[in-house]
Amino acid sequence: MNEMQTMQRSAVGTWSWAQESGGNLSARERRALWSLAVRGEVRRMARRLAVRFDDTQFDLERVQTPDSAVAVAAQRLCESASSPALFAHCLRTYAWAALLGQRAKQRVDSELLFVASLLHDLGLTAHAPPTPDAPCFAVSGARAAHNFLLKQGLAAERAQRAAECISLHMNPYVPEEHSHEAQLMAAGAALDAVGSRKHELPSNLREAVLERYPHAGFGIELQCCMRAHIGAWPSTRAAFIEKNFGFLSRIARNRL
């Protein structure tokens, strides 16, 4: 692909970009990821200050598993394709995302957030492994999720929105121009993987989530998955994040 073609590609992480690139980063897209990382750090610092004055009354009981046919099918696929630790991670991702949504007072499509959360790591399983055509696990997973959701009868627009949430979640930051579901799902996954934004949720609330969906064994499993993925596919966002921000060491240090 020549420079003109890469200049014309859609914004990194979007569904259109996933379709065009397969997840291979161009030099221009690496610069875009640096810009996103800076924006994200500024936003995290602002949130860290704001939480001191926050009076949100969190309600974990409001974080209910949707019972629609597509939600049930997504949970079944996640459980059958994933290890127990990865399955629990996906459930926690939904819980963290929903709770961060309560803090932000954002109206959220719970079904969409749930199916995206449950299917966001399909690319780390044998169900949808990376390929030369889609080396990024978030892209291979997004493509598999999109196809699955269409087969389940989900409207094409909603299937595409869920796939975009999945593809975007490996960006260092998902800013406000994207959907609430995309922002929150990425934040929930990052909180569970590396502890990002955990201080926005009270410790007793985090303990309640971990009691519901234990975290045991997930950090070691994720390190192994990411190490293998980065070694095999060095042109992807996971490799970029490891090289520039120490992704693996952040996973190892995470204490929820």
C-alpha positions as CSV (number, residue, x, y, z in Angstrom):
1,M,0.0,0.0,0.0
2,N,1.5,3.4,-1.0
3,E,1.5,6.6,1.1
4,M,-1.4,8.1,-0.8
5,Q,-3.6,5.1,0.1
6,T,-2.6,5.2,3.8
7,M,-3.3,8.9,3.9
8,Q,-6.9,8.2,2.6
9,R,-7.7,5.6,5.2
10,S,-10.3,6.2,7.9
11,A,-9.5,7.2,11.5
12,V,-7.5,4.5,13.3
13,G,-9.6,2.1,15.2
14,T,-12.9,2.7,13.5
15,W,-14.8,0.0,11.8
16,S,-14.1,1.5,8.4
17,W,-10.4,1.5,9.2
18,A,-10.6,-2.1,10.4
19,Q,-12.0,-3.1,7.1
20,E,-9.4,-1.1,5.1
21,S,-6.3,-1.9,7.1
22,G,-6.9,-5.2,8.9
23,G,-5.2,-3.5,11.8
24,N,-1.8,-2.8,10.3
25,L,-0.5,0.6,11.4
26,S,1.0,3.1,9.0
27,A,3.5,5.7,10.2
28,R,0.7,8.3,10.1
29,E,-1.5,6.2,12.2
30,R,1.3,5.7,14.8
31,R,1.5,9.5,15.1
32,A,-2.3,9.6,15.5
33,L,-2.1,7.1,18.3
34,W,0.5,9.3,20.1
35,S,-1.9,12.2,19.8
36,L,-4.7,10.1,21.3
37,A,-2.5,8.9,24.1
38,V,-1.7,12.6,25.0
39,R,-5.4,13.5,24.9
40,G,-6.2,10.5,27.0
41,E,-3.6,11.4,29.7
42,V,-4.9,15.0,29.9
43,R,-8.5,13.7,30.3
44,R,-7.5,11.2,32.9
45,M,-5.7,13.9,34.9
46,A,-8.8,16.0,34.8
47,R,-11.0,13.1,35.9
48,R,-8.6,12.3,38.8
49,L,-9.1,15.9,40.1
50,A,-12.9,15.8,39.5
51,V,-13.4,12.6,41.4
52,R,-12.5,14.4,44.6
53,F,-15.7,16.4,44.3
54,D,-17.9,13.7,42.9
55,D,-21.0,12.6,44.8
56,T,-22.2,9.8,42.5
57,Q,-24.3,7.2,44.2
58,F,-23.3,4.0,42.4
59,D,-25.7,1.1,42.2
60,L,-24.3,-2.3,41.2
61,E,-27.7,-3.8,41.2
62,R,-28.6,-1.7,38.2
63,V,-25.8,-3.4,36.3
64,Q,-28.0,-6.3,35.0
65,T,-27.2,-8.8,32.3
66,P,-29.6,-8.0,29.3
67,D,-31.8,-11.0,28.6
68,S,-32.5,-10.4,24.9
69,A,-31.9,-13.2,22.5
70,V,-28.7,-11.6,21.0
71,A,-27.3,-10.9,24.5
72,V,-27.8,-14.5,25.6
73,A,-26.2,-15.7,22.4
74,A,-23.2,-13.4,22.8
75,Q,-22.7,-14.6,26.4
76,R,-22.9,-18.2,25.3
77,L,-20.3,-17.6,22.5
78,C,-18.0,-15.8,24.9
79,E,-18.2,-18.6,27.5
80,S,-17.7,-21.4,25.0
81,A,-14.8,-19.7,23.1
82,S,-12.9,-18.3,26.2
83,S,-11.0,-19.6,29.1
84,P,-12.8,-19.1,32.5
85,A,-10.4,-16.2,33.2
86,L,-11.1,-14.5,29.9
87,F,-14.9,-15.0,30.2
88,A,-14.8,-13.4,33.7
89,H,-12.8,-10.5,32.2
90,C,-15.4,-9.9,29.6
91,L,-18.2,-9.8,32.3
92,R,-16.1,-7.4,34.4
93,T,-15.5,-5.2,31.4
94,Y,-19.3,-4.8,31.1
95,A,-19.7,-4.1,34.8
96,W,-16.8,-1.5,34.9
97,A,-18.1,0.1,31.8
98,A,-21.7,0.4,33.1
99,L,-20.5,1.8,36.5
100,L,-18.2,4.4,34.7
101,G,-21.3,5.3,32.7
102,Q,-23.2,5.9,36.0
103,R,-20.4,8.2,37.1
104,A,-20.5,10.1,33.8
105,K,-24.3,10.1,33.9
106,Q,-24.4,8.9,30.3
107,R,-27.4,7.2,28.7
108,V,-26.2,3.9,27.4
109,D,-27.6,1.2,25.1
110,S,-27.1,-1.6,27.6
111,E,-27.6,-4.4,25.1
112,L,-25.0,-2.9,22.7
113,L,-22.6,-2.3,25.5
114,F,-23.1,-5.9,26.8
115,V,-22.6,-7.7,23.5
116,A,-19.5,-5.6,22.6
117,S,-18.0,-6.3,26.1
118,L,-18.7,-10.0,25.9
119,L,-17.3,-10.3,22.4
120,H,-14.4,-7.8,22.6
121,D,-11.7,-10.4,23.0
122,L,-12.8,-13.0,20.5
123,G,-9.5,-12.3,18.7
124,L,-7.6,-13.8,21.6
125,T,-9.5,-17.1,21.2
126,A,-9.4,-19.9,18.6
127,H,-12.8,-18.6,17.4
128,A,-11.3,-15.6,15.6
129,P,-7.4,-15.6,15.7
130,P,-5.4,-12.9,13.9
131,T,-4.4,-13.7,10.3
132,P,-2.2,-11.9,7.8
133,D,-5.4,-10.3,6.5
134,A,-6.3,-9.1,10.0
135,P,-3.2,-9.2,12.3
136,C,-4.8,-7.1,15.0
137,F,-6.8,-9.3,17.4
138,A,-9.2,-6.4,18.0
139,V,-9.9,-6.3,14.3
140,S,-10.2,-10.1,13.8
141,G,-12.5,-10.2,16.8
142,A,-14.5,-7.3,15.5
143,R,-15.0,-8.9,12.2
144,A,-16.1,-12.2,13.8
145,A,-18.4,-10.4,16.2
146,H,-20.0,-8.5,13.3
147,N,-20.7,-11.7,11.4
148,F,-22.0,-13.4,14.4
149,L,-24.4,-10.6,15.4
150,L,-25.7,-10.4,11.8
151,K,-26.4,-14.1,11.9
152,Q,-28.3,-13.6,15.2
153,G,-30.6,-11.2,13.5
154,L,-29.2,-8.0,14.9
155,A,-29.8,-5.0,12.7
156,A,-26.8,-4.2,10.4
157,E,-26.4,-0.7,11.9
158,R,-26.2,-2.1,15.5
159,A,-23.9,-4.9,14.5
160,Q,-21.6,-2.4,13.0
161,R,-21.7,-0.2,16.1
162,A,-20.8,-3.2,18.3
163,A,-17.9,-4.1,15.9
164,E,-16.6,-0.6,16.0
165,C,-16.6,-0.6,19.8
166,I,-14.5,-3.8,19.7
167,S,-12.1,-2.4,17.0
168,L,-11.7,0.9,18.9
169,H,-10.9,-0.6,22.3
170,M,-7.2,-1.1,21.6
171,N,-6.7,2.7,20.9
172,P,-4.9,4.4,23.8
173,Y,-7.9,6.6,24.2
174,V,-11.4,6.6,22.7
175,P,-12.5,10.3,22.7
176,E,-15.9,11.9,22.8
177,E,-16.5,11.9,19.1
178,H,-17.2,8.2,19.4
179,S,-20.3,6.6,20.9
180,H,-20.8,6.4,24.7
181,E,-20.7,2.6,24.3
182,A,-17.3,2.7,22.5
183,Q,-15.9,5.0,25.1
184,L,-17.2,3.0,28.1
185,M,-16.3,-0.4,26.8
186,A,-12.7,0.6,26.1
187,A,-12.5,2.2,29.5
188,G,-13.9,-0.9,31.2
189,A,-11.5,-3.2,29.4
190,A,-8.6,-0.9,30.3
191,L,-9.6,-0.7,33.9
192,D,-9.7,-4.5,34.2
193,A,-6.4,-5.1,32.2
194,V,-4.2,-2.3,33.6
195,G,-6.2,-0.5,36.3
196,S,-6.8,2.6,34.3
197,R,-9.4,4.8,36.0
198,K,-10.0,2.4,38.9
199,H,-9.8,5.3,41.3
200,E,-13.0,6.7,39.8
201,L,-14.9,3.8,41.5
202,P,-14.9,3.4,45.3
203,S,-12.9,0.5,46.7
204,N,-15.9,-1.2,48.2
205,L,-17.7,-1.1,44.8
206,R,-14.6,-2.6,43.1
207,E,-14.5,-5.4,45.7
208,A,-18.2,-6.2,45.0
209,V,-17.5,-6.5,41.3
210,L,-14.5,-8.8,42.0
211,E,-16.6,-10.9,44.3
212,R,-19.2,-11.3,41.6
213,Y,-16.6,-12.0,38.9
214,P,-13.2,-13.0,40.4
215,H,-10.1,-11.7,38.7
216,A,-7.9,-14.6,39.8
217,G,-5.5,-15.8,37.0
218,F,-6.5,-13.2,34.5
219,G,-3.4,-11.0,34.6
220,I,-1.0,-13.9,34.0
221,E,-3.1,-15.2,31.1
222,L,-3.4,-11.8,29.5
223,Q,0.4,-11.3,29.7
224,C,0.9,-14.6,27.9
225,C,-1.7,-13.8,25.2
226,M,-0.3,-10.3,24.6
227,R,3.3,-11.4,24.6
228,A,2.6,-14.0,21.9
229,H,0.4,-11.6,19.9
230,I,3.0,-8.8,20.0
231,G,5.7,-11.1,19.0
232,A,3.7,-12.5,16.0
233,W,2.2,-9.2,14.8
234,P,4.5,-6.3,15.5
235,S,2.6,-3.9,13.2
236,T,-0.4,-3.7,15.5
237,R,-1.7,-1.4,18.2
238,A,-0.8,-3.9,20.9
239,A,2.8,-3.8,19.8
240,F,2.7,0.0,19.6
241,I,1.4,0.2,23.2
242,E,3.9,-2.2,24.5
243,K,6.8,-0.5,22.9
244,N,5.8,3.0,24.0
245,F,3.9,2.5,27.2
246,G,5.0,-0.8,28.7
247,F,1.7,-2.6,28.2
248,L,2.9,-5.9,29.7
249,S,4.4,-4.4,32.8
250,R,1.2,-2.4,33.4
251,I,-0.8,-5.6,33.3
252,A,1.7,-7.2,35.8
253,R,1.4,-4.2,38.2
254,N,-2.4,-4.0,38.1
255,R,-4.0,-4.5,41.5
256,L,-7.8,-3.8,41.5
